[in-house]
Amino acid sequence: MAVPSEHAAYPVGLRLTGRRVVVLGGGQVAQRRLPALIAAGAKILLVSPSATPSVEAMADAGELTWERRGYRPGDLADAWYALISTDDDAANAAASQEAEENRVWAVRSDDAEAATAWTPATGRTEGVTVAVLNTEGAGRDPRRAAAVRDAIVEGLRDGTIAAPHHRRRTPGVALVGGGPGDPDLITVRGRRLLAEADVVIADRLGPRDLLDELPPHVEVIDAAKIPYGRYMAQEAINQALIEHAQAGKAVVRLKGGDPFVFGRGMEEAEALAEAGITCTVVPGISSSISVPGAVGVPVTHRGVAHEFTVVSGHVAPDDPRSLVDWASLAKLRGTLVILMGVDKIASIAAALTQHGRAADTPVAVIQEGTMATQRRVDATLETVGARVKEEDVRPPAVIVIGDVVNAAKTFAPGNRS
Ligand SMILES: C[S@@+](CC[C@H](N)C(=O)[O-])C[C@H]1O[C@@H](n2cnc3c(N)ncnc32)[C@H](O)[C@@H]1O
């Protein structure tokens, strides 16, 4: 018979709801462990003369009971589980001894060898808890456990670890905001739903590179190429979403930025609701904030801009279809962010200056933000029309107007990804 190593451990999931857990010490270790104990529903008694501000906030919020004093023998009476992490070695040893005598499983932050339990590195995703114990050397390599945990959780989230659900996937449509274009800037949820999709209907903008990663059985449809014959283009897209969902497919409608920022997301959600199809909305990082940020332009900055306004520039200010009150916008002091405005920027700038915005207000035009081809053209309201022409700026571009354009004095964005 194999002799178990002295570091063998038996993994288990403790169901702590309503059960007493004693935490000795209110420092960094407690701060890290308490949220999971609270989430597990434990009845927590914290014994510690002091606590970090975060631990104190948990006590203030009634998430635990805090007795402001040091450890006293008897503290572990009736406990099911204990976390011993004071900065007093003698108190830790005495509490450990009491735990052993009372058969209370106890974790020790100062001496893993002396503990009767070890805390695994844990992560949660999609209703699954991943717990990793490093059982070589009494869990003395917590970084390795954390690295394994991260690899598993990340893999499950982004779909690189295939762990299919055995419950039937609910057919329906997920309206996923894909972010501004860099494939790393989609949300974790968006990426997972994409990995689980049978059909993806994608816009021209957004993280197109992610489509190449999809397995061959996934049907990828370019929204711009859906034939619309007797329908308008948008109706044809709605119809395609409805038909694929009604065929029992898991459909992702992948959109650039956020689905509800000039993205016609609500029209699609409404059409799906009318057809009785479940629609999940996954927010995305809108280009209106992220593209300026990518070139080091903050849309607000203390002492410079207390507001930012995002406007569509797809129709000129004098166009009767325009819903934008350019005269009022010209009177604001804050930042104006214009999407879909490259073609009309000369008339937009003219309307703003005519209604009172200073002609020397700085402007930055950022084309293909967050992508390898990103570029920035600087101008003022007076010069922007000409600069956009000279530099042959093309859509997609975000135009930022306001003093925030020059907010960065020394900062230049790095390119760590
Ligand atoms: C139809 S709107 C969609 C906006 C999107 N829903 C969002 O939240 O970012 C398209 C416009 O967004 C802007 N845009 C989107 N992605 C961009 C990018 N990577 N770089 C520059 N502008 C971008 C451009 O102004 C483009 O014409």
The ligand as an ORCA input file, in Angstrom:
! r2SCAN-3c Opt
* xyz 0 1
  C     -21.750     53.084    -35.704
  S     -20.668     53.836    -34.555
  C     -20.558     52.558    -33.370
  C     -19.954     52.949    -32.071
  C     -19.756     51.820    -31.143
  N     -20.994     51.212    -30.778
  C     -18.993     52.222    -29.883
  O     -19.545     52.192    -28.768
  O     -17.807     52.492    -30.011
  C     -19.156     53.754    -35.420
  C     -18.214     54.885    -35.101
  O     -17.527     54.607    -33.899
  C     -16.225     55.151    -33.966
  N     -15.260     54.045    -33.828
  C     -15.541     52.783    -33.548
  N     -14.405     52.060    -33.418
  C     -13.381     52.915    -33.632
  C     -11.969     52.792    -33.636
  N     -11.362     51.640    -33.354
  N     -11.222     53.886    -33.877
  C     -11.816     55.067    -34.146
  N     -13.138     55.236    -34.153
  C     -13.921     54.190    -33.895
  C     -16.103     55.841    -35.294
  O     -16.486     57.188    -35.118
  C     -17.121     55.075    -36.099
  O     -17.540     55.816    -37.226
*
